[in-house]
C-alpha cells in the first residue's frame, strides 16, 4: 500500500467522502419528493454544505497528532493539499447537481459557502482538535437557518453569511477570511499546543 492510500485511510477519508455524498444525495432526494421548486432553498443548501464540511472535518487529522510532529514529511504542505482537495471535491459535488432538474443554488454561492465552512472546520481542527472541528460549521449553520436570509443589516450579513445571496460583499469577505484563517491555522498545526510532561 502506497503512502497516499495510507494517508487517506488513516484519516478515514473514504468513509467521510461516502457519508458526505450520501447526506447530500438524501437532501436532494427529499427536496425532490416534497417540493416542486427547481432549486433547493438557501437555508437548506447552506445547512447541507455545513453538514458535508462537518463530516469531512474528521479527515483533517489523525488520532495521534504527535506522529505528524515527529515525522520527516513536510506536514504543513500535506495538510494544505488535503484541505484544498477537500474543498475542490465538495465544491464539485454541490455544483454537479446543476445538471439535474433540482440544484443546490448558484455555483458562486456554493463555492463561497464551501470555502468558508471548510475553513471554519479547519480552524476548529487546529484550535480544538479534529474531534471537535465540526462545532463551527454546525453552530454557524444553525445561526444561518434561524436568522438567515437576504438583509440590509451588515451585522446580520456577517453573522448569517452562508445564507446571503452570492453577490453580498460582506458575506463573501467573511467567507474568504474564514477560509484563509482556517487554512493557515490548519497548515501550522494545533493552535493551542498541549504541553507534554
C-alpha positions as CSV (number, residue, x, y, z in Angstrom):
1,X,0.0,0.0,0.0
2,X,1.5,3.3,-1.0
3,X,1.8,6.5,1.1
4,X,-1.2,8.3,-0.3
5,X,-3.5,5.3,0.3
6,X,-2.2,5.0,3.9
7,X,-2.7,8.8,4.4
8,X,-6.3,8.7,3.2
9,X,-7.1,5.5,5.2
10,X,-5.6,6.8,8.4
11,X,-7.8,9.9,8.1
12,X,-10.9,7.9,7.3
13,X,-11.3,9.8,4.1
14,X,-13.2,7.1,2.1
15,X,-15.8,6.7,4.8
16,X,-16.2,10.5,5.2
17,X,-16.5,11.0,1.5
18,X,-19.2,8.4,1.2
19,X,-21.1,9.8,4.1
20,X,-20.9,13.4,2.7
21,X,-22.1,12.2,-0.7
22,X,-24.9,10.1,1.0
23,X,-26.2,13.1,3.1
24,X,-26.1,15.4,0.1
25,X,-28.0,12.8,-2.0
26,X,-30.6,12.3,0.7
27,X,-31.3,16.1,1.0
28,X,-31.6,16.3,-2.8
29,X,-34.0,13.3,-2.9
30,X,-36.0,14.8,0.0
31,X,-36.3,18.1,-1.8
32,X,-37.4,16.3,-5.0
33,X,-40.0,14.3,-3.1
34,X,-41.6,17.2,-1.1
35,X,-41.1,20.3,-3.2
36,X,-41.9,21.4,-6.7
37,X,-39.2,24.1,-6.7
38,X,-36.4,23.6,-9.1
39,X,-33.8,25.0,-6.7
40,X,-33.2,24.0,-3.1
41,X,-33.7,26.8,-0.7
42,X,-30.7,28.8,0.5
43,X,-31.1,27.7,4.2
44,X,-31.4,24.1,3.3
45,X,-28.5,24.3,0.9
46,X,-26.2,26.0,3.4
47,X,-27.1,23.5,6.1
48,X,-26.3,20.7,3.7
49,X,-22.9,22.2,2.9
50,X,-22.2,22.7,6.6
51,X,-23.1,19.0,7.3
52,X,-20.8,17.9,4.5
53,X,-18.0,20.1,5.8
54,X,-18.6,18.8,9.3
55,X,-18.4,15.2,8.1
56,X,-15.2,16.0,6.1
57,X,-13.7,17.7,9.2
58,X,-12.9,14.3,10.7
59,X,-10.3,13.7,8.0
60,X,-8.3,16.8,8.9
61,X,-6.0,15.0,11.4
62,X,-5.1,11.5,12.6
63,X,-6.0,10.1,16.0
64,X,-2.4,10.7,17.2
65,X,-1.3,14.1,16.0
66,X,2.1,13.7,17.7
67,X,3.1,11.3,14.9
68,X,2.9,14.1,12.4
69,X,5.1,16.4,14.6
70,X,7.8,13.8,14.8
71,X,7.8,12.8,11.1
72,X,10.2,13.9,8.4
73,X,7.5,14.8,5.9
74,X,6.5,18.4,5.2
75,X,3.2,18.0,7.1
76,X,2.2,21.7,6.6
77,X,2.1,21.2,2.8
78,X,0.3,17.8,3.2
79,X,-2.4,19.4,5.4
80,X,-2.8,22.3,3.0
81,X,-3.1,19.9,0.0
82,X,-5.5,17.7,1.9
83,X,-7.7,20.8,2.7
84,X,-7.5,22.1,-0.9
85,X,-8.5,18.7,-2.3
86,X,-11.5,18.5,0.2
87,X,-12.6,22.0,-1.0
88,X,-12.4,21.1,-4.7
89,X,-14.2,17.8,-4.2
90,X,-17.0,19.3,-2.1
91,X,-17.4,22.2,-4.5
92,X,-17.7,19.8,-7.4
93,X,-20.2,17.6,-5.5
94,X,-22.6,20.5,-4.9
95,X,-22.2,22.2,-8.3
96,X,-22.6,18.9,-10.1
97,X,-26.3,19.0,-9.2
98,X,-26.7,21.9,-11.7
99,X,-27.0,19.2,-14.3
100,X,-30.1,17.7,-12.6
101,X,-33.7,19.1,-12.5
102,X,-33.1,20.4,-8.9
103,X,-29.9,22.2,-7.9
104,X,-28.4,23.5,-4.7
105,X,-28.1,27.1,-5.9
106,X,-25.7,29.2,-8.0
107,X,-22.1,27.9,-8.2
108,X,-20.6,31.1,-6.7
109,X,-23.0,30.7,-3.7
110,X,-22.0,27.0,-3.2
111,X,-18.2,27.6,-3.6
112,X,-18.3,30.6,-1.2
113,X,-20.2,28.5,1.4
114,X,-17.9,25.5,1.0
115,X,-14.8,27.6,1.3
116,X,-15.9,29.5,4.4
117,X,-17.4,26.5,6.2
118,X,-14.4,24.2,5.4
119,X,-12.1,27.0,6.6
120,X,-14.1,27.2,9.8
121,X,-13.8,23.4,10.2
122,X,-10.1,23.6,9.6
123,X,-9.7,26.3,12.2
124,X,-11.7,24.2,14.6
125,X,-9.4,21.3,13.9
126,X,-6.4,23.4,14.7
127,X,-7.9,25.1,17.8
128,X,-10.0,22.3,19.3
129,X,-8.7,19.2,17.7
130,X,-10.3,17.1,14.9
131,X,-12.9,15.5,17.1
132,X,-14.4,18.9,17.7
133,X,-13.8,20.5,14.3
134,X,-17.4,20.1,13.4
135,X,-18.6,22.5,16.1
136,X,-18.1,25.7,14.0
137,X,-19.9,24.6,10.8
138,X,-22.8,23.2,12.7
139,X,-23.2,26.2,15.0
140,X,-23.0,28.7,12.2
141,X,-25.4,26.8,10.1
142,X,-27.9,26.9,13.0
143,X,-27.5,30.6,13.2
144,X,-28.0,30.9,9.5
145,X,-31.0,28.7,9.5
146,X,-32.7,30.7,12.3
147,X,-31.8,34.3,11.3
148,X,-30.6,33.9,7.7
149,X,-31.9,35.4,4.6
150,X,-31.3,38.5,2.5
151,X,-31.0,41.6,4.7
152,X,-29.6,45.1,4.5
153,X,-28.0,44.9,8.0
154,X,-24.3,44.4,7.7
155,X,-24.1,42.7,11.1
156,X,-26.6,40.1,10.0
157,X,-24.9,39.8,6.7
158,X,-21.7,38.8,8.5
159,X,-23.4,36.6,11.1
160,X,-25.5,34.8,8.5
161,X,-23.1,35.0,5.6
162,X,-23.8,31.5,4.4
163,X,-27.4,32.2,3.6
164,X,-26.9,35.6,1.9
165,X,-27.1,36.0,-1.8
166,X,-23.9,35.3,-3.7
167,X,-23.3,38.9,-4.6
168,X,-23.3,40.1,-1.0
169,X,-19.9,41.6,-0.3
170,X,-20.0,41.3,3.5
171,X,-20.8,37.5,3.1
172,X,-18.1,37.0,0.6
173,X,-15.5,38.8,2.7
174,X,-16.5,36.8,5.8
175,X,-16.2,33.5,3.9
176,X,-12.8,34.5,2.5
177,X,-11.5,35.5,5.9
178,X,-12.7,32.2,7.4
179,X,-11.2,30.2,4.6
180,X,-7.9,31.9,4.7
181,X,-7.5,31.9,8.5
182,X,-8.7,28.3,8.8
183,X,-6.2,27.2,6.1
184,X,-3.3,29.0,7.7
185,X,-4.2,27.6,11.2
186,X,-4.6,24.1,9.9
187,X,-1.3,24.2,8.0
188,X,0.5,25.3,11.1
189,X,-1.0,22.6,13.3
190,X,-2.5,22.8,16.7
191,X,-3.1,26.4,17.7
192,X,-3.2,25.7,21.4
193,X,-0.4,23.1,21.7
194,X,-0.7,20.8,24.7
195,X,2.2,20.7,27.0
196,X,3.9,17.4,27.3
197,X,5.5,16.3,30.6
